[in-house]
């Protein structure tokens, strides 16, 4: 399932959110979700998936340098039509937009939530 963020008829684009694909992957079919027809009442979540949600979250902290570098990326936010300026061989002049997040702080919280998950396999955790 995905959420339609916006439709740009001029550019011929439909921007989606919540779709589990790599950014820029083409979506070949879009159709509405019909809960009465498509819901699967007998669907069950496997125990190993439930167990993965019961694991404690890891602590995430930012080194002062990392926090400053992250904030610097948003000092002069881009508009959607602006081009990214990059210096050759370094990210010194790189400026980014928080899209699809509402703000740099929303993006930071999403990064922290992702990093807090322990994605190691059971073997790696031993």
N, C-alpha and C positions, 0 to 999 in steps of 0.2 A: 504494500500500500504506500502511496505517496500523496503529498498535499501539493496542489497547484499554487505556486506563489504568485506568478503573473504570466500573462500571455502577451507577447510582443508580436502583433500581426505584421508589422513592417519588417522586422528582422526574421520572421518566420520561426520564432522560438517560444517554447513553453518551458518556464523555469519551475522545476519541481523541488520539493524538500522532503526529507525523510525517506528517500529511496536509497537502498543499500547497494550503491554502485560507485565506481570511481568517477570523480568530477569530469564532466564532458562526455560520458558514455551516452550514446544515443538511446533514446527510449522509442521503440518502434510501435507501441500500442498503448493508447490511453483510453480507459473506459471507466465509467462511474462504478463505485462500490455500492452494491445492493445488499444491505444486511439481511433482508428477508430471504434472499435467494442464495447468497454466498456464505452466510455464516455456517460454521461447522460446530454444532453444539457438542458433538462427541469428541472434539479435538482435545488432546491432553498434552501437557508439557512434560517431557521426560524428566525423571528424577535427577539425572546428572545436570540438567539445565537449571532446575530449581535449586540444587545444591550450589551451583556456581553463583547464584544471587545471594546466597547466605554467607558467602565468604566475606570477611572483614575488608573494608577499603584500606588501601595503603595511604600513608600520610604524604601529602604533596607540599613541598615548600620551594620557594623561588630564591635563588641566590640574588643578592642585590644587583649584581651585574646583569643577570638574566631579566630581572624585573624592569630595570632601566632600559635594556635593549628592546624588550617587548613594548614598553610604553613609547619608545622613540619611533617605532614602526607606524604609530598612529598620530604623530604630531601634526601631520598635514594630510588628513585622510583624502583618498581619491574619490572622485565621483565614479559612477559606473562606466562613464564614457572616457575617462582619463586613461592615459597609457602609464604603465609602470616604468619608472625610471630606474635603471640599474647601472651601476658603475662596473667597468670591466673587471671580472675576476673577484669581485667582492660584493657584499650586500650592504655596503656602507650607505648608499643613497636610496636603497629600496624603501618604498612607502607602500603600504597595503591598505585595503579596505576591509572592514570587519564583516562584510557580506558573506554569508546570509545571516549573520548574527546582527542584532540590533545595535551593538556597541562593542568597543574593544573589551569592556568589562565582561560582557556576555560571552565573548570568545574566550577570554581568560578562564571564566568559570567552566566552560565546556572542556577546555584543555585540561584543567585540574580534575574534573570529573572523569575524564578518559584516563588520565595518568594514574588515578587512584585505583583503577581496576587492576587486579593482578592477573595478567594475561599469560603468565607462565603455565606450561603444562604440568600435570601432577608430578612427573619425573623431575622437572626442573625445580619444583618446590621442595623436594626432599633434601 
